[in-house]
Amino acid sequence: NVGSDPLFTYAYMGVNGGFVFVSADDPGMHSSQNEQDNRNYAPFARVAMLEPSDSQECYEMARDAFDLSEKYNTTVMIRTTTRVNHSKSIVEYGERREVPIKDYSREMGRARFDAVPALSKKLRVELEGRLDTLREYSESSKFNFIEWNDKKIGIVTSGVSYNYAKEVFGDGASYFKLGFTYPLPINKLKEFSRQVEAVYVIEELDPYLERQMKEAGIECIGKEK
């Protein structure tokens, strides 16, 4: 929360090198004084967001987030929760890549990072354009995928809630597992909803996924149950 003001401003500026930060929530207040759903910061600040559900995805998303940040000139938020952070599992590593340092000049800084109102008004237009591009990317992201089983129940979920859902329903439901959660792959979600009899949204804390799906006209059952 203390860092939200510079975060919002930096989202306008874009990035020179990759910029990725981690925000860890604590559903159930295992060691916190309040339950805060920081997923809301992604649409609030208009930055891309990834949500890992296990140790392997923590590794893969942290690695790919930097590529995503540089390719789309965007800040990337990785949102985790207590149960993911405290989990342990085997992780397969990839090959280390050496990446050259990005050049920076004072002239570049004045043109992009001097956040006076006159410049920020122009950068706001660019920010909205980046979001349109990220929406297209979300539809094909490898972190958003479907697992087909019984089509009577379709479950949309993300993060550790995906593991909870699989533990309870097993092969008795089909799953849309979201890992790239802002912007959401709305078109892919609509297609999933058309192929199952009922869509349930399983998520912790706020109805973050549910709210956006209903705004897009996708019928689903979430926090009301």
C-alpha positions, -999 to 999 in steps of 0.1 A, spaced: 0 0 0 28 24 8 43 17 -26 11 21 -46 16 57 -56 49 52 -74 36 19 -88 6 36 -105 29 63 -119 55 38 -131 28 18 -149 23 48 -171 60 51 -180 66 16 -192 99 -2 -185 134 1 -198 146 -33 -186 121 -59 -173 104 -49 -140 86 -76 -120 75 -74 -84 59 -100 -60 29 -93 -38 21 -120 -13 -14 -122 3 -24 -141 34 -60 -155 32 -69 -169 66 -46 -144 83 -20 -170 93 4 -143 102 -13 -110 92 -37 -86 109 -61 -84 79 -71 -102 48 -63 -81 17 -67 -92 -19 -39 -75 -38 -52 -89 -71 -72 -57 -72 -41 -37 -77 -35 -52 -112 -66 -36 -129 -63 -6 -106 -27 2 -117 -33 -14 -152 -3 -38 -150 0 -74 -160 -5 -101 -134 6 -137 -130 -6 -161 -103 14 -193 -96 -3 -223 -80 28 -244 -70 65 -242 -68 71 -251 -104 49 -223 -116 66 -199 -92 98 -206 -110 84 -205 -145 63 -174 -140 91 -155 -124 114 -163 -153 88 -156 -180 76 -125 -163 108 -106 -172 104 -116 -209 68 -105 -208 77 -72 -191 103 -63 -218 83 -75 -247 52 -56 -238 68 -27 -221 48 -33 -189 52 -38 -152 44 -73 -142 29 -83 -108 33 -119 -95 6 -125 -68 11 -154 -44 -5 -165 -12 6 -181 20 -2 -217 10 18 -213 -22 47 -196 -5 50 -223 21 47 -253 -2 75 -276 -12 78 -296 -44 103 -308 -70 112 -280 -95 128 -286 -129 151 -258 -139 158 -245 -174 190 -232 -188 204 -200 -175 205 -171 -200 228 -142 -199 209 -109 -207 228 -77 -216 223 -46 -195 199 -21 -211 212 13 -220 199 43 -202 205 80 -208 193 112 -191 176 122 -224 156 90 -224 147 96 -187 133 131 -195 113 118 -224 97 89 -204 103 91 -167 97 127 -159 61 122 -148 48 157 -151 11 160 -161 17 170 -197 38 138 -203 16 116 -182 -15 125 -203 3 111 -233 16 81 -215 -20 72 -203 -30 67 -240 0 44 -245 -9 25 -213 -44 17 -226 -28 5 -259 -6 -18 -239 -36 -33 -222 -53 -40 -255 -21 -59 -266 -20 -78 -232 -56 -88 -236 -47 -105 -269 -17 -122 -253 -38 -135 -224 -60 -155 -249 -29 -176 -259 -9 -176 -227 4 -210 -217 -5 -202 -181 -42 -201 -190 -54 -236 -199 -84 -260 -198 -85 -295 -184 -115 -314 -198 -133 -340 -177 -170 -342 -169 -187 -312 -186 -216 -310 -162 -195 -288 -140 -169 -263 -152 -147 -247 -126 -128 -214 -132 -100 -209 -107 -65 -197 -101 -36 -199 -77 -38 -223 -48 -76 -225 -52 -69 -247 -83 -53 -272 -61 -81 -271 -36 -107 -276 -64 -88 -306 -79 -85 -322 -44 -123 -320 -39 -137 -326 -74 -109 -347 -91 -121 -358 -125 -157 -349 -117 -154 -315 -132 -136 -296 -160 -112 -268 -151 -102 -235 -166 -70 -229 -147 -59 -192 -149 -23 -182 -144 -22 -150 -163 -50 -132 -144 -48 -97 -157 -60 -90 -182 -83 -121 -183 -88 -142 -214 -124 -133 -217 -130 -149 -252 -115 -182 -240 -136 -180 -208 -167 -175 -229 -159 -205 -251 -153 -226 -219 -186 -216 -204 -205 -226 -236 -192 -261 -234 -202 -269 -198 -236 -270 -181 -227 -248 -152 -197 -226 -144 -185 -222 -108 -158 -197 -98 -136 -209 -69 -113 -182 -55 -102 -169 -21 -111 -135 -7 -127 -110 -32 -148 -121 -62 -121 -109 -85 -125 -134 -113 -163 -137 -108 -169 -100 -110 -150 -96 -143 -167 -126 -158 -201 -114 -150 -193 -79 -163 -184 -97 -196 -217 -115 -197 -205 -149 -186 -230 -166 -163 -213 -182 -134 -218 -191 -97 -194 -177 -72 -196 -160 -38 -234 -163 -36 -231 -200 -29 
